[in-house]
């Protein structure tokens, strides 16, 4: 991307609130991928002139100074062994409080706290033929952190929907502001829990509804995110990102679940003992237990209890002193070709337990089932 296009991209991603001069330099210095030029005084002056000469950028004076943007990497302090973020590592000050612009007659959308209070100073900064009137130094001396640069609605919408997005797409004002919020977050994304509880202060069900319209239009991506609170409890949420900023970040358990699925898919009848799997993965009992609980929740496996002699017929019947069989716990990999309802609540089709009988259906087209109880297994 051309350096000047990158600058315009950064200005547009800041949304209707705009970006101050100093915050723009911070964004360019921390940009990923890196800005291809050194931000020396000559380069900054050149960038300033390019923005002043761009008819897609307007300049406004805020009623009060805005604090410089503070960039924090939420992924820098994630535990590599668990993929869990420590809550104390993510504490930022929001320089852009949400104030949704509703039903603007000019078609402007976005969030801006001082939309009505700010003053358009574009005629002071440039002439009608886009010639600069003030240098960067003069503008900063005059307005300082009160001066913001705002991209046009067309450009702001384009950077949010991406090159493959439909420019004629219509979004509600609330959904657009969520999209704008995600654009300002760049690669960091936003947690859905933070959006409904802190930024937008709305009901979680409404936030889910607003997010749904963005996912249906293929504008954002979602992935699970876990935070460990100071109390030690884990807080699960959904990380939302613009599609252009999506990065797959797999936790330790994602990797272990994939390895376990591969082992079970290669095992006879897709069943293996807990001890065998744990030894093959070389992990602790606690980690293994948590991993297969995640797989159970995702309906990837089902835990089956069988007598020991079913695993090794040579040992004969193994009973306890009370006459109970010695159980053995095994995770069963749910075959993707089998309907997930077939294995719900421990129910198996008759032909699944004994393939030689073929498919057994009732008059209603339902297969007869067997519960994996003691009598069935014995």
CORNORWO-V154448 format. One record per helix or strand of 2 or more residues. SS is the DSSP state (H for helix, E for strand). FROM is the first residue (numbers start at 1). TO is the last residue. If there is no record, write none. Layout:
# CORNORWO-V154448
((SS:FROM:TO) (SS:FROM:TO))
This chain:
# CORNORWO-V154448
((H:3:13) (E:19:20) (H:21:29) (H:41:52) (E:57:61) (E:85:86) (H:87:89) (E:119:120) (H:122:125) (H:136:146) (E:147:151) (H:153:161) (H:173:188) (E:190:191) (H:192:199) (H:204:216) (E:220:228) (E:234:242) (H:243:245) (H:252:266) (H:268:270) (E:271:273) (H:274:281) (H:285:297) (E:301:307) (H:308:311) (H:313:315) (E:327:333) (H:340:346) (E:347:349) (H:350:353) (H:355:357) (E:369:371) (H:374:377))
